[in-house]
Amino acid sequence: MEIYNQIDDVFSLLSIMLVFSIMFNSLIIEKTSNILNTQKHRGDNENKKRIGTVQRFFAMQVIPMAIVNIAICYINMPLFIKILKEMNISLLNFDIKITSFVFIFIFLLVFVVISIYQIFIIVMKIKDLKKK
């Protein structure tokens, strides 16, 4: 019964966090694709501006969003592990709250993986733009 009380407490906050996380991640993914399409130019000044733009985007949007995604996952990890340890997994007899929490947590894990992948891709893009 203790798990049910914890899920009730966490569920509303988690749903609000998930809405904002989806909204901000979709904006960042769109901007990331635009940045990845930028090409290296021969002009040194133009290239420095592009590198500065990519670095600002990286520092001001990608890193903070990755930290938020990791923090949300980290905060909910103990409850997720507790649910996995204590509950039976059954396809025919399941509790909707617990199942919803597990699916939302897995969704958040996907956001963490996407955030780490974005960090890796943008770091590689910055290195590529800095090559002469």
KOLGU-4560 file (N, C-alpha, C; in nm, 3 decimals, padded with zeros to 5 digits):
<recs>
<n_xx: 00.080 n_yy: -00.119 n_zz: 00.000 ca_xx: 00.000 ca_yy: 00.000 ca_zz: 00.000 c_xx: 00.085 c_yy: 00.127 c_zz: 00.000 mol: A seq: 1 type: MET>
<n_xx: 00.206 n_yy: 00.116 n_zz: 00.054 ca_xx: 00.293 ca_yy: 00.233 ca_zz: 00.061 c_xx: 00.330 c_yy: 00.283 c_zz: -00.078 mol: A seq: 2 type: GLU>
<n_xx: 00.347 n_yy: 00.192 n_zz: -00.172 ca_xx: 00.381 ca_yy: 00.232 ca_zz: -00.309 c_xx: 00.268 c_yy: 00.312 c_zz: -00.370 mol: A seq: 3 type: ILE>
<n_xx: 00.145 n_yy: 00.274 n_zz: -00.345 ca_xx: 00.030 ca_yy: 00.346 ca_zz: -00.400 c_xx: 00.026 c_yy: 00.490 c_zz: -00.349 mol: A seq: 4 type: TYR>
<n_xx: 00.056 n_yy: 00.509 n_zz: -00.222 ca_xx: 00.058 ca_yy: 00.644 ca_zz: -00.166 c_xx: 00.171 c_yy: 00.727 c_zz: -00.227 mol: A seq: 5 type: ASN>
<n_xx: 00.287 n_yy: 00.666 n_zz: -00.247 ca_xx: 00.399 ca_yy: 00.737 ca_zz: -00.308 c_xx: 00.367 c_yy: 00.774 c_zz: -00.453 mol: A seq: 6 type: GLN>
<n_xx: 00.305 n_yy: 00.683 n_zz: -00.525 ca_xx: 00.271 ca_yy: 00.712 ca_zz: -00.665 c_xx: 00.169 c_yy: 00.825 c_zz: -00.672 mol: A seq: 7 type: ILE>
<n_xx: 00.073 n_yy: 00.826 n_zz: -00.582 ca_xx: -00.025 ca_yy: 00.936 ca_zz: -00.580 c_xx: 00.044 c_yy: 01.070 c_zz: -00.558 mol: A seq: 8 type: ASP>
<n_xx: 00.143 n_yy: 01.072 n_zz: -00.470 ca_xx: 00.215 ca_yy: 01.196 ca_zz: -00.443 c_xx: 00.299 c_yy: 01.241 c_zz: -00.561 mol: A seq: 9 type: ASP>
<n_xx: 00.361 n_yy: 01.148 n_zz: -00.629 ca_xx: 00.456 ca_yy: 01.180 ca_zz: -00.734 c_xx: 00.389 c_yy: 01.203 c_zz: -00.869 mol: A seq: 10 type: VAL>
<n_xx: 00.275 n_yy: 01.140 n_zz: -00.890 ca_xx: 00.216 ca_yy: 01.133 ca_zz: -01.024 c_xx: 00.180 c_yy: 01.270 c_zz: -01.081 mol: A seq: 11 type: PHE>
<n_xx: 00.118 n_yy: 01.356 n_zz: -01.004 ca_xx: 00.078 ca_yy: 01.486 ca_zz: -01.059 c_xx: 00.200 c_yy: 01.572 c_zz: -01.091 mol: A seq: 12 type: SER>
<n_xx: 00.298 n_yy: 01.572 n_zz: -01.004 ca_xx: 00.420 ca_yy: 01.647 ca_zz: -01.031 c_xx: 00.493 c_yy: 01.591 c_zz: -01.152 mol: A seq: 13 type: LEU>
<n_xx: 00.498 n_yy: 01.461 n_zz: -01.162 ca_xx: 00.565 ca_yy: 01.397 ca_zz: -01.274 c_xx: 00.498 c_yy: 01.429 c_zz: -01.407 mol: A seq: 14 type: LEU>
<n_xx: 00.367 n_yy: 01.435 n_zz: -01.407 ca_xx: 00.296 ca_yy: 01.467 ca_zz: -01.532 c_xx: 00.324 c_yy: 01.611 c_zz: -01.575 mol: A seq: 15 type: SER>
<n_xx: 00.332 n_yy: 01.704 n_zz: -01.481 ca_xx: 00.364 ca_yy: 01.842 ca_zz: -01.515 c_xx: 00.506 c_yy: 01.852 c_zz: -01.569 mol: A seq: 16 type: ILE>
<n_xx: 00.600 n_yy: 01.783 n_zz: -01.504 ca_xx: 00.738 ca_yy: 01.783 ca_zz: -01.552 c_xx: 00.748 c_yy: 01.724 c_zz: -01.691 mol: A seq: 17 type: MET>
<n_xx: 00.671 n_yy: 01.620 n_zz: -01.716 ca_xx: 00.675 ca_yy: 01.555 ca_zz: -01.846 c_xx: 00.624 c_yy: 01.647 c_zz: -01.956 mol: A seq: 18 type: LEU>
<n_xx: 00.521 n_yy: 01.723 n_zz: -01.929 ca_xx: 00.468 ca_yy: 01.817 ca_zz: -02.028 c_xx: 00.573 c_yy: 01.920 c_zz: -02.065 mol: A seq: 19 type: VAL>
<n_xx: 00.637 n_yy: 01.980 n_zz: -01.964 ca_xx: 00.740 ca_yy: 02.079 ca_zz: -01.993 c_xx: 00.862 c_yy: 02.016 c_zz: -02.060 mol: A seq: 20 type: PHE>
<n_xx: 00.896 n_yy: 01.896 n_zz: -02.019 ca_xx: 01.010 ca_yy: 01.827 ca_zz: -02.079 c_xx: 00.984 c_yy: 01.799 c_zz: -02.227 mol: A seq: 21 type: SER>
<n_xx: 00.865 n_yy: 01.753 n_zz: -02.260 ca_xx: 00.830 ca_yy: 01.728 ca_zz: -02.401 c_xx: 00.834 c_yy: 01.857 c_zz: -02.480 mol: A seq: 22 type: ILE>
<n_xx: 00.779 n_yy: 01.963 n_zz: -02.424 ca_xx: 00.774 ca_yy: 02.091 ca_zz: -02.495 c_xx: 00.914 c_yy: 02.143 c_zz: -02.523 mol: A seq: 23 type: MET>
<n_xx: 00.999 n_yy: 02.146 n_zz: -02.423 ca_xx: 01.133 ca_yy: 02.201 ca_zz: -02.441 c_xx: 01.221 c_yy: 02.109 c_zz: -02.525 mol: A seq: 24 type: PHE>
<n_xx: 01.205 n_yy: 01.977 n_zz: -02.509 ca_xx: 01.283 ca_yy: 01.884 ca_zz: -02.591 c_xx: 01.248 c_yy: 01.898 c_zz: -02.738 mol: A seq: 25 type: ASN>
<n_xx: 01.121 n_yy: 01.919 n_zz: -02.769 ca_xx: 01.084 ca_yy: 01.933 ca_zz: -02.910 c_xx: 01.145 c_yy: 02.059 c_zz: -02.970 mol: A seq: 26 type: SER>
<n_xx: 01.151 n_yy: 02.167 n_zz: -02.893 ca_xx: 01.215 ca_yy: 02.289 ca_zz: -02.941 c_xx: 01.364 c_yy: 02.269 c_zz: -02.963 mol: A seq: 27 type: LEU>
<n_xx: 01.427 n_yy: 02.200 n_zz: -02.871 ca_xx: 01.571 ca_yy: 02.179 ca_zz: -02.881 c_xx: 01.605 c_yy: 02.085 c_zz: -02.996 mol: A seq: 28 type: ILE>
<n_xx: 01.524 n_yy: 01.984 n_zz: -03.019 ca_xx: 01.550 ca_yy: 01.891 ca_zz: -03.128 c_xx: 01.542 c_yy: 01.963 c_zz: -03.262 mol: A seq: 29 type: ILE>
<n_xx: 01.445 n_yy: 02.053 n_zz: -03.276 ca_xx: 01.432 ca_yy: 02.130 ca_zz: -03.400 c_xx: 01.554 c_yy: 02.219 c_zz: -03.421 mol: A seq: 30 type: GLU>
<n_xx: 01.597 n_yy: 02.289 n_zz: -03.316 ca_xx: 01.714 ca_yy: 02.376 ca_zz: -03.328 c_xx: 01.841 c_yy: 02.295 c_zz: -03.352 mol: A seq: 31 type: LYS>
<n_xx: 01.850 n_yy: 02.178 n_zz: -03.292 ca_xx: 01.966 ca_yy: 02.092 ca_zz: -03.313 c_xx: 01.977 c_yy: 02.051 c_zz: -03.458 mol: A seq: 32 type: THR>
<n_xx: 01.865 n_yy: 02.016 n_zz: -03.519 ca_xx: 01.870 ca_yy: 01.977 ca_zz: -03.661 c_xx: 01.912 c_yy: 02.094 c_zz: -03.748 mol: A seq: 33 type: SER>
<n_xx: 01.868 n_yy: 02.216 n_zz: -03.714 ca_xx: 01.911 ca_yy: 02.334 ca_zz: -03.789 c_xx: 02.061 c_yy: 02.358 c_zz: -03.774 mol: A seq: 34 type: ASN>
<n_xx: 02.111 n_yy: 02.341 n_zz: -03.653 ca_xx: 02.254 ca_yy: 02.362 ca_zz: -03.629 c_xx: 02.338 c_yy: 02.256 c_zz: -03.699 mol: A seq: 35 type: ILE>
<n_xx: 02.290 n_yy: 02.134 n_zz: -03.702 ca_xx: 02.367 ca_yy: 02.028 ca_zz: -03.768 c_xx: 02.374 c_yy: 02.049 c_zz: -03.919 mol: A seq: 36 type: LEU>
<n_xx: 02.280 n_yy: 02.124 n_zz: -03.973 ca_xx: 02.281 ca_yy: 02.151 ca_zz: -04.117 c_xx: 02.370 c_yy: 02.268 c_zz: -04.155 mol: A seq: 37 type: ASN>
<n_xx: 02.424 n_yy: 02.341 n_zz: -04.056 ca_xx: 02.513 ca_yy: 02.452 ca_zz: -04.088 c_xx: 02.644 c_yy: 02.397 c_zz: -04.142 mol: A seq: 38 type: THR>
<n_xx: 02.691 n_yy: 02.460 n_zz: -04.245 ca_xx: 02.815 ca_yy: 02.417 ca_zz: -04.310 c_xx: 02.929 c_yy: 02.509 c_zz: -04.271 mol: A seq: 39 type: GLN>
<n_xx: 03.046 n_yy: 02.454 n_zz: -04.278 ca_xx: 03.166 ca_yy: 02.530 ca_zz: -04.250 c_xx: 03.197 c_yy: 02.619 c_zz: -04.371 mol: A seq: 40 type: LYS>
<n_xx: 03.222 n_yy: 02.748 n_zz: -04.345 ca_xx: 03.252 ca_yy: 02.842 ca_zz: -04.452 c_xx: 03.399 c_yy: 02.877 c_zz: -04.450 mol: A seq: 41 type: HIS>
<n_xx: 03.444 n_yy: 02.928 n_zz: -04.562 ca_xx: 03.585 ca_yy: 02.962 ca_zz: -04.574 c_xx: 03.621 c_yy: 03.088 c_zz: -04.496 mol: A seq: 42 type: ARG>
<n_xx: 03.528 n_yy: 03.179 n_zz: -04.481 ca_xx: 03.555 ca_yy: 03.304 ca_zz: -04.410 c_xx: 03.575 c_yy: 03.280 c_zz: -04.262 mol: A seq: 43 type: GLY>
<n_xx: 03.686 n_yy: 03.329 n_zz: -04.208 ca_xx: 03.719 ca_yy: 03.309 ca_zz: -04.067 c_xx: 03.619 c_yy: 03.376 c_zz: -03.974 mol: A seq: 44 type: ASP>
<n_xx: 03.578 n_yy: 03.498 n_zz: -04.009 ca_xx: 03.483 ca_yy: 03.571 ca_zz: -03.926 c_xx: 03.348 c_yy: 03.500 c_zz: -03.921 mol: A seq: 45 type: ASN>
<n_xx: 03.301 n_yy: 03.457 n_zz: -04.036 ca_xx: 03.172 ca_yy: 03.389 ca_zz: -04.043 c_xx: 03.176 c_yy: 03.256 c_zz: -03.967 mol: A seq: 46 type: GLU>
<n_xx: 03.287 n_yy: 03.187 n_zz: -03.980 ca_xx: 03.303 ca_yy: 03.059 ca_zz: -03.912 c_xx: 03.308 c_yy: 03.078 c_zz: -03.761 mol: A seq: 47 type: ASN>
<n_xx: 03.374 n_yy: 03.184 n_zz: -03.713 ca_xx: 03.379 ca_yy: 03.212 ca_zz: -03.570 c_xx: 03.239 c_yy: 03.245 c_zz: -03.516 mol: A seq: 48 type: LYS>
<n_xx: 03.160 n_yy: 03.317 n_zz: -03.596 ca_xx: 03.023 ca_yy: 03.348 ca_zz: -03.554 c_xx: 02.940 c_yy: 03.220 c_zz: -03.542 mol: A seq: 49 type: LYS>
<n_xx: 02.957 n_yy: 03.130 n_zz: -03.639 ca_xx: 02.882 ca_yy: 03.003 ca_zz: -03.635 c_xx: 02.924 c_yy: 02.920 c_zz: -03.514 mol: A seq: 50 type: ARG>
<n_xx: 03.054 n_yy: 02.915 n_zz: -03.487 ca_xx: 03.101 ca_yy: 02.840 ca_zz: -03.371 c_xx: 03.045 c_yy: 02.901 c_zz: -03.243 mol: A seq: 51 type: ILE>
<n_xx: 03.045 n_yy: 03.033 n_zz: -03.234 ca_xx: 02.988 ca_yy: 03.101 ca_zz: -03.116 c_xx: 02.840 c_yy: 03.072 c_zz: -03.099 mol: A seq: 52 type: GLY>
<n_xx: 02.767 n_yy: 03.071 n_zz: -03.211 ca_xx: 02.623 ca_yy: 03.041 ca_zz: -03.206 c_xx: 02.599 c_yy: 02.899 c_zz: -03.156 mol: A seq: 53 type: THR>
<n_xx: 02.675 n_yy: 02.805 n_zz: -03.209 ca_xx: 02.659 ca_yy: 02.664 ca_zz: -03.170 c_xx: 02.698 c_yy: 02.647 c_zz: -03.023 mol: A seq: 54 type: VAL>
<n_xx: 02.805 n_yy: 02.712 n_zz: -02.980 ca_xx: 02.849 ca_yy: 02.700 ca_zz: -02.841 c_xx: 02.747 c_yy: 02.762 c_zz: -02.745 mol: A seq: 55 type: GLN>
<n_xx: 02.689 n_yy: 02.876 n_zz: -02.782 ca_xx: 02.585 ca_yy: 02.936 ca_zz: -02.698 c_xx: 02.462 c_yy: 02.847 c_zz: -02.687 mol: A seq: 56 type: ARG>
<n_xx: 02.420 n_yy: 02.792 n_zz: -02.800 ca_xx: 02.307 ca_yy: 02.699 ca_zz: -02.800 c_xx: 02.336 c_yy: 02.579 c_zz: -02.712 mol: A seq: 57 type: PHE>
<n_xx: 02.457 n_yy: 02.529 n_zz: -02.722 ca_xx: 02.499 ca_yy: 02.413 ca_zz: -02.644 c_xx: 02.497 c_yy: 02.444 c_zz: -02.494 mol: A seq: 58 type: PHE>
<n_xx: 02.555 n_yy: 02.559 n_zz: -02.457 ca_xx: 02.567 ca_yy: 02.594 ca_zz: -02.316 c_xx: 02.436 c_yy: 02.642 c_zz: -02.255 mol: A seq: 59 type: ALA>
<n_xx: 02.353 n_yy: 02.709 n_zz: -02.333 ca_xx: 02.234 ca_yy: 02.771 ca_zz: -02.277 c_xx: 02.107 c_yy: 02.685 c_zz: -02.291 mol: A seq: 60 type: MET>
<n_xx: 02.106 n_yy: 02.588 n_zz: -02.382 ca_xx: 01.984 ca_yy: 02.510 ca_zz: -02.402 c_xx: 02.005 c_yy: 02.360 c_zz: -02.390 mol: A seq: 61 type: GLN>
<n_xx: 02.105 n_yy: 02.305 n_zz: -02.455 ca_xx: 02.120 ca_yy: 02.160 ca_zz: -02.457 c_xx: 02.166 c_yy: 02.107 c_zz: -02.321 mol: A seq: 62 type: VAL>
<n_xx: 02.269 n_yy: 02.167 n_zz: -02.264 ca_xx: 02.319 ca_yy: 02.120 ca_zz: -02.135 c_xx: 02.214 c_yy: 02.136 c_zz: -02.024 mol: A seq: 63 type: ILE>
<n_xx: 02.149 n_yy: 02.253 n_zz: -02.010 ca_xx: 02.046 ca_yy: 02.264 ca_zz: -01.905 c_xx: 01.931 c_yy: 02.164 c_zz: -01.922 mol: A seq: 64 type: PRO>
<n_xx: 01.888 n_yy: 02.141 n_zz: -02.045 ca_xx: 01.779 ca_yy: 02.046 ca_zz: -02.067 c_xx: 01.823 c_yy: 01.904 c_zz: -02.034 mol: A seq: 65 type: MET>
<n_xx: 01.947 n_yy: 01.871 n_zz: -02.066 ca_xx: 01.999 ca_yy: 01.739 ca_zz: -02.030 c_xx: 02.005 c_yy: 01.723 c_zz: -01.879 mol: A seq: 66 type: ALA>
<n_xx: 02.047 n_yy: 01.829 n_zz: -01.809 ca_xx: 02.052 ca_yy: 01.823 ca_zz: -01.663 c_xx: 01.912 c_yy: 01.805 c_zz: -01.604 mol: A seq: 67 type: ILE>
<n_xx: 01.814 n_yy: 01.876 n_zz: -01.660 ca_xx: 01.676 ca_yy: 01.862 ca_zz: -01.613 c_xx: 01.625 c_yy: 01.720 c_zz: -01.636 mol: A seq: 68 type: VAL>
<n_xx: 01.649 n_yy: 01.666 n_zz: -01.755 ca_xx: 01.604 ca_yy: 01.530 ca_zz: -01.785 c_xx: 01.669 c_yy: 01.428 c_zz: -01.692 mol: A seq: 69 type: ASN>
<n_xx: 01.798 n_yy: 01.442 n_zz: -01.669 ca_xx: 01.869 ca_yy: 01.349 ca_zz: -01.581 c_xx: 01.819 c_yy: 01.364 c_zz: -01.438 mol: A seq: 70 type: ILE>
<n_xx: 01.794 n_yy: 01.487 n_zz: -01.394 ca_xx: 01.746 ca_yy: 01.509 ca_zz: -01.258 c_xx: 01.607 c_yy: 01.449 c_zz: -01.237 mol: A seq: 71 type: ALA>
<n_xx: 01.518 n_yy: 01.466 n_zz: -01.335 ca_xx: 01.384 ca_yy: 01.409 ca_zz: -01.322 c_xx: 01.392 c_yy: 01.257 c_zz: -01.313 mol: A seq: 72 type: ILE>
<n_xx: 01.477 n_yy: 01.198 n_zz: -01.395 ca_xx: 01.493 ca_yy: 01.052 ca_zz: -01.390 c_xx: 01.554 c_yy: 01.008 c_zz: -01.257 mol: A seq: 73 type: CYS>
<n_xx: 01.654 n_yy: 01.081 n_zz: -01.213 ca_xx: 01.723 ca_yy: 01.046 ca_zz: -01.087 c_xx: 01.628 c_yy: 01.055 c_zz: -00.968 mol: A seq: 74 type: TYR>
<n_xx: 01.542 n_yy: 01.155 n_zz: -00.967 ca_xx: 01.448 ca_yy: 01.173 ca_zz: -00.856 c_xx: 01.347 c_yy: 01.058 c_zz: -00.851 mol: A seq: 75 type: ILE>
<n_xx: 01.305 n_yy: 01.010 n_zz: -00.968 ca_xx: 01.203 ca_yy: 00.905 ca_zz: -00.972 c_xx: 01.260 c_yy: 00.764 c_zz: -00.975 mol: A seq: 76 type: ASN>
<n_xx: 01.391 n_yy: 00.750 n_zz: -00.984 ca_xx: 01.454 ca_yy: 00.619 ca_zz: -00.991 c_xx: 01.427 c_yy: 00.531 c_zz: -00.868 mol: A seq: 77 type: MET>
<n_xx: 01.436 n_yy: 00.582 n_zz: -00.745 ca_xx: 01.410 ca_yy: 00.494 ca_zz: -00.629 c_xx: 01.269 c_yy: 00.433 c_zz: -00.630 mol: A seq: 78 type: PRO>
<n_xx: 01.169 n_yy: 00.513 n_zz: -00.665 ca_xx: 01.032 ca_yy: 00.461 ca_zz: -00.670 c_xx: 01.018 c_yy: 00.358 c_zz: -00.782 mol: A seq: 79 type: LEU>
<n_xx: 01.081 n_yy: 00.383 n_zz: -00.895 ca_xx: 01.076 ca_yy: 00.289 ca_zz: -01.006 c_xx: 01.139 c_yy: 00.156 c_zz: -00.966 mol: A seq: 80 type: PHE>
<n_xx: 01.254 n_yy: 00.160 n_zz: -00.902 ca_xx: 01.322 ca_yy: 00.037 ca_zz: -00.859 c_xx: 01.238 c_yy: -00.036 c_zz: -00.754 mol: A seq: 81 type: ILE>
<n_xx: 01.178 n_yy: 00.041 n_zz: -00.665 ca_xx: 01.092 ca_yy: -00.019 ca_zz: -00.561 c_xx: 00.973 c_yy: -00.089 c_zz: -00.625 mol: A seq: 82 type: LYS>
<n_xx: 00.914 n_yy: -00.027 n_zz: -00.726 ca_xx: 00.800 ca_yy: -00.088 ca_zz: -00.796 c_xx: 00.844 c_yy: -00.217 c_zz: -00.864 mol: A seq: 83 type: ILE>
<n_xx: 00.958 n_yy: -00.215 n_zz: -00.930 ca_xx: 01.006 ca_yy: -00.335 ca_zz: -00.998 c_xx: 01.036 c_yy: -00.448 c_zz: -00.901 mol: A seq: 84 type: LEU>
<n_xx: 01.087 n_yy: -00.414 n_zz: -00.783 ca_xx: 01.119 ca_yy: -00.517 ca_zz: -00.684 c_xx: 00.995 c_yy: -00.577 c_zz: -00.620 mol: A seq: 85 type: LYS>
<n_xx: 00.896 n_yy: -00.496 n_zz: -00.590 ca_xx: 00.783 ca_yy: -00.540 ca_zz: -00.508 c_xx: 00.660 c_yy: -00.586 c_zz: -00.586 mol: A seq: 86 type: GLU>
<n_xx: 00.647 n_yy: -00.546 n_zz: -00.710 ca_xx: 00.523 ca_yy: -00.576 ca_zz: -00.782 c_xx: 00.541 c_yy: -00.694 c_zz: -00.878 mol: A seq: 87 type: MET>
<n_xx: 00.429 n_yy: -00.764 n_zz: -00.896 ca_xx: 00.425 ca_yy: -00.869 ca_zz: -00.997 c_xx: 00.388 c_yy: -00.806 c_zz: -01.130 mol: A seq: 88 type: ASN>
<n_xx: 00.451 n_yy: -00.855 n_zz: -01.234 ca_xx: 00.418 ca_yy: -00.805 ca_zz: -01.366 c_xx: 00.325 c_yy: -00.905 c_zz: -01.430 mol: A seq: 89 type: ILE>
<n_xx: 00.205 n_yy: -00.860 n_zz: -01.460 ca_xx: 00.104 ca_yy: -00.947 ca_zz: -01.519 c_xx: 00.035 c_yy: -00.872 c_zz: -01.632 mol: A seq: 90 type: SER>
<n_xx: 00.014 n_yy: -00.941 n_zz: -01.742 ca_xx: -00.052 ca_yy: -00.878 ca_zz: -01.856 c_xx: -00.202 c_yy: -00.866 c_zz: -01.838 mol: A seq: 91 type: LEU>
<n_xx: -00.262 n_yy: -00.955 n_zz: -01.765 ca_xx: -00.407 ca_yy: -00.954 ca_zz: -01.751 c_xx: -00.455 c_yy: -00.882 c_zz: -01.626 mol: A seq: 92 type: LEU>
<n_xx: -00.375 n_yy: -00.881 n_zz: -01.523 ca_xx: -00.415 ca_yy: -00.819 ca_zz: -01.397 c_xx: -00.311 c_yy: -00.713 c_zz: -01.360 mol: A seq: 93 type: ASN>
<n_xx: -00.337 n_yy: -00.589 n_zz: -01.396 ca_xx: -00.240 ca_yy: -00.484 ca_zz: -01.367 c_xx: -00.310 c_yy: -00.362 c_zz: -01.309 mol: A seq: 94 type: PHE>
<n_xx: -00.231 n_yy: -00.283 n_zz: -01.240 ca_xx: -00.281 ca_yy: -00.159 ca_zz: -01.181 c_xx: -00.246 c_yy: -00.044 c_zz: -01.275 mol: A seq: 95 type: ASP>
<n_xx: -00.343 n_yy: 00.038 n_zz: -01.307 ca_xx: -00.324 ca_yy: 00.144 ca_zz: -01.405 c_xx: -00.226 c_yy: 00.250 c_zz: -01.357 mol: A seq: 96 type: ILE>
<n_xx: -00.225 n_yy: 00.282 n_zz: -01.228 ca_xx: -00.133 ca_yy: 00.384 ca_zz: -01.177 c_xx: 00.012 c_yy: 00.338 c_zz: -01.185 mol: A seq: 97 type: LYS>
<n_xx: 00.034 n_yy: 00.217 n_zz: -01.143 ca_xx: 00.171 ca_yy: 00.165 ca_zz: -01.146 c_xx: 00.219 c_yy: 00.149 c_zz: -01.289 mol: A seq: 98 type: ILE>
<n_xx: 00.134 n_yy: 00.097 n_zz: -01.375 ca_xx: 00.171 ca_yy: 00.080 ca_zz: -01.515 c_xx: 00.198 c_yy: 00.214 c_zz: -01.581 mol: A seq: 99 type: THR>
<n_xx: 00.115 n_yy: 00.312 n_zz: -01.552 ca_xx: 00.136 ca_yy: 00.447 ca_zz: -01.608 c_xx: 00.268 c_yy: 00.505 c_zz: -01.559 mol: A seq: 100 type: SER>
<n_xx: 00.297 n_yy: 00.491 n_zz: -01.432 ca_xx: 00.422 ca_yy: 00.542 ca_zz: -01.379 c_xx: 00.542 c_yy: 00.476 c_zz: -01.446 mol: A seq: 101 type: PHE>
<n_xx: 00.536 n_yy: 00.346 n_zz: -01.464 ca_xx: 00.646 ca_yy: 00.274 ca_zz: -01.528 c_xx: 00.665 c_yy: 00.321 c_zz: -01.672 mol: A seq: 102 type: VAL>
<n_xx: 00.557 n_yy: 00.337 n_zz: -01.746 ca_xx: 00.569 ca_yy: 00.384 ca_zz: -01.884 c_xx: 00.621 c_yy: 00.528 c_zz: -01.891 mol: A seq: 103 type: PHE>
<n_xx: 00.575 n_yy: 00.614 n_zz: -01.801 ca_xx: 00.624 ca_yy: 00.752 ca_zz: -01.799 c_xx: 00.772 c_yy: 00.755 c_zz: -01.763 mol: A seq: 104 type: ILE>
<n_xx: 00.813 n_yy: 00.671 n_zz: -01.670 ca_xx: 00.955 ca_yy: 00.667 ca_zz: -01.633 c_xx: 01.040 c_yy: 00.619 c_zz: -01.751 mol: A seq: 105 type: PHE>
<n_xx: 00.992 n_yy: 00.518 n_zz: -01.822 ca_xx: 01.066 ca_yy: 00.470 ca_zz: -01.940 c_xx: 01.072 c_yy: 00.580 c_zz: -02.045 mol: A seq: 106 type: ILE>
<n_xx: 00.965 n_yy: 00.656 n_zz: -02.060 ca_xx: 00.963 ca_yy: 00.769 ca_zz: -02.152 c_xx: 01.068 c_yy: 00.873 c_zz: -02.112 mol: A seq: 107 type: PHE>
<n_xx: 01.080 n_yy: 00.899 n_zz: -01.982 ca_xx: 01.183 ca_yy: 00.992 ca_zz: -01.933 c_xx: 01.324 c_yy: 00.938 c_zz: -01.958 mol: A seq: 108 type: LEU>
<n_xx: 01.341 n_yy: 00.809 n_zz: -01.946 ca_xx: 01.471 ca_yy: 00.749 ca_zz: -01.978 c_xx: 01.508 c_yy: 00.770 c_zz: -02.124 mol: A seq: 109 type: LEU>
<n_xx: 01.408 n_yy: 00.762 n_zz: -02.210 ca_xx: 01.433 ca_yy: 00.788 ca_zz: -02.353 c_xx: 01.477 c_yy: 00.933 c_zz: -02.372 mol: A seq: 110 type: VAL>
<n_xx: 01.416 n_yy: 01.026 n_zz: -02.299 ca_xx: 01.459 ca_yy: 01.166 ca_zz: -02.308 c_xx: 01.603 c_yy: 01.183 c_zz: -02.261 mol: A seq: 111 type: PHE>
<n_xx: 01.643 n_yy: 01.110 n_zz: -02.159 ca_xx: 01.782 ca_yy: 01.118 ca_zz: -02.112 c_xx: 01.877 c_yy: 01.069 c_zz: -02.221 mol: A seq: 112 type: VAL>
<n_xx: 01.842 n_yy: 00.959 n_zz: -02.284 ca_xx: 01.927 ca_yy: 00.906 ca_zz: -02.392 c_xx: 01.934 c_yy: 01.006 c_zz: -02.508 mol: A seq: 113 type: VAL>
<n_xx: 01.821 n_yy: 01.065 n_zz: -02.544 ca_xx: 01.820 ca_yy: 01.165 ca_zz: -02.651 c_xx: 01.906 c_yy: 01.286 c_zz: -02.613 mol: A seq: 114 type: ILE>
<n_xx: 01.898 n_yy: 01.329 n_zz: -02.489 ca_xx: 01.978 ca_yy: 01.444 ca_zz: -02.443 c_xx: 02.127 c_yy: 01.414 c_zz: -02.451 mol: A seq: 115 type: SER>
<n_xx: 02.166 n_yy: 01.297 n_zz: -02.407 ca_xx: 02.308 ca_yy: 01.259 ca_zz: -02.414 c_xx: 02.353 c_yy: 01.249 c_zz: -02.559 mol: A seq: 116 type: ILE>
<n_xx: 02.269 n_yy: 01.194 n_zz: -02.644 ca_xx: 02.301 ca_yy: 01.186 ca_zz: -02.787 c_xx: 02.316 c_yy: 01.325 c_zz: -02.848 mol: A seq: 117 type: TYR>
<n_xx: 02.229 n_yy: 01.419 n_zz: -02.811 ca_xx: 02.240 ca_yy: 01.556 ca_zz: -02.861 c_xx: 02.370 c_yy: 01.620 c_zz: -02.816 mol: A seq: 118 type: GLN>
<n_xx: 02.407 n_yy: 01.598 n_zz: -02.692 ca_xx: 02.533 ca_yy: 01.653 ca_zz: -02.642 c_xx: 02.649 c_yy: 01.600 c_zz: -02.726 mol: A seq: 119 type: ILE>
<n_xx: 02.650 n_yy: 01.471 n_zz: -02.749 ca_xx: 02.757 ca_yy: 01.410 ca_zz: -02.828 c_xx: 02.761 c_yy: 01.467 c_zz: -02.970 mol: A seq: 120 type: PHE>
<n_xx: 02.646 n_yy: 01.478 n_zz: -03.034 ca_xx: 02.641 ca_yy: 01.528 ca_zz: -03.172 c_xx: 02.686 c_yy: 01.674 c_zz: -03.180 mol: A seq: 121 type: ILE>
<n_xx: 02.644 n_yy: 01.756 n_zz: -03.087 ca_xx: 02.680 ca_yy: 01.897 ca_zz: -03.093 c_xx: 02.828 c_yy: 01.917 c_zz: -03.061 mol: A seq: 122 type: ILE>
<n_xx: 02.883 n_yy: 01.839 n_zz: -02.969 ca_xx: 03.027 ca_yy: 01.846 ca_zz: -02.943 c_xx: 03.105 c_yy: 01.809 c_zz: -03.069 mol: A seq: 123 type: VAL>
<n_xx: 03.059 n_yy: 01.707 n_zz: -03.139 ca_xx: 03.126 ca_yy: 01.667 ca_zz: -03.264 c_xx: 03.112 c_yy: 01.778 c_zz: -03.370 mol: A seq: 124 type: MET>
<n_xx: 02.998 n_yy: 01.846 n_zz: -03.375 ca_xx: 02.978 ca_yy: 01.955 ca_zz: -03.469 c_xx: 03.070 c_yy: 02.073 c_zz: -03.437 mol: A seq: 125 type: LYS>
<n_xx: 03.085 n_yy: 02.105 n_zz: -03.309 ca_xx: 03.174 ca_yy: 02.213 ca_zz: -03.270 c_xx: 03.318 c_yy: 02.179 c_zz: -03.309 mol: A seq: 126 type: ILE>
<n_xx: 03.360 n_yy: 02.055 n_zz: -03.286 ca_xx: 03.494 ca_yy: 02.013 ca_zz: -03.326 c_xx: 03.511 c_yy: 02.023 c_zz: -03.477 mol: A seq: 127 type: LYS>
<n_xx: 03.408 n_yy: 01.984 n_zz: -03.551 ca_xx: 03.414 ca_yy: 01.991 ca_zz: -03.697 c_xx: 03.424 c_yy: 02.135 c_zz: -03.746 mol: A seq: 128 type: ASP>
<n_xx: 03.350 n_yy: 02.226 n_zz: -03.684 ca_xx: 03.356 ca_yy: 02.366 ca_zz: -03.724 c_xx: 03.489 c_yy: 02.431 c_zz: -03.687 mol: A seq: 129 type: LEU>
<n_xx: 03.554 n_yy: 02.382 n_zz: -03.580 ca_xx: 03.681 ca_yy: 02.441 ca_zz: -03.540 c_xx: 03.800 c_yy: 02.393 c_zz: -03.626 mol: A seq: 130 type: LYS>
<n_xx: 03.782 n_yy: 02.281 n_zz: -03.695 ca_xx: 03.890 ca_yy: 02.234 ca_zz: -03.784 c_xx: 03.913 c_yy: 02.334 c_zz: -03.894 mol: A seq: 131 type: LYS>
<n_xx: 04.038 n_yy: 02.352 n_zz: -03.928 ca_xx: 04.069 ca_yy: 02.447 ca_zz: -04.037 c_xx: 04.098 c_yy: 02.376 c_zz: -04.165 mol: A seq: 132 type: LYS>
</recs>
